[in-house]
Amino acid sequence: MMLASEITKRPVVTLAGEAVAQVKDLVFDGTAGRIAGFTLSGRGLLSGPLRHSLPWSGVHGLGHDAVMIKDESVFQSRADVLERGSAGGGDVLGSRVLTDGGTDLGRISDVVVEVVEATTAHVVGYEIASSDALDRQGRKVFIPLSETTAVSGEALVIPAAAAEFVADDLPGFAAAVQAYRARRGTEV
């Protein structure tokens, strides 16, 4: 598991070793609960966004230091990749997380991604800056992705039961996700 913020700014490198781009943003397919691809920027300080993007199907490997691709032929138009993520509802960073009972759990500060295999990466949860209702110290904690009952530009509403599976760190969060899935009787 890794945070989405850890993937942004990683170089996109061909199997031949050529750095051809840099990850700008992750495109989330909310309906499928997985990463649809990446928007890209050029390499270097003054480089801006590129007109093409990288669909997840073009990813050969996702490592700690780079995103590997076969070659630049895997790139697709930015619009095509963004369209795959259109069901996700936009950027969730900064959104409030509320339970279906009305408890404010905090605000989303990052997204937790699990690479299942070379062809699939799922969003499994959120890092949130917790509210007093969840943690009086206001620490950042991890909460599993749940079916949402409502999403707006301001808040994500989740079942109250999801709050029982909060973890303080990513290694502990993997176990919390598994326990939450077991309770719900689902697997991603």
Secondary structure as UniProt FT lines:
FT   STRAND          2..3
FT   HELIX           4..7
FT   TURN            8..9
FT   STRAND          11..14
FT   TURN            15..16
FT   STRAND          19..29
FT   TURN            30..33
FT   STRAND          34..41
FT   TURN            45..46
FT   STRAND          49..55
FT   HELIX           56..58
FT   STRAND          59..62
FT   STRAND          67..69
FT   HELIX           72..74
FT   STRAND          76..77
FT   HELIX           78..84
FT   HELIX           86..88
FT   TURN            93..94
FT   STRAND          96..99
FT   TURN            100..101
FT   STRAND          104..117
FT   TURN            118..119
FT   STRAND          120..130
FT   TURN            132..134
FT   TURN            136..137
FT   STRAND          140..144
FT   STRAND          150..151
FT   STRAND          155..158
FT   HELIX           160..165
FT   HELIX           170..184
//
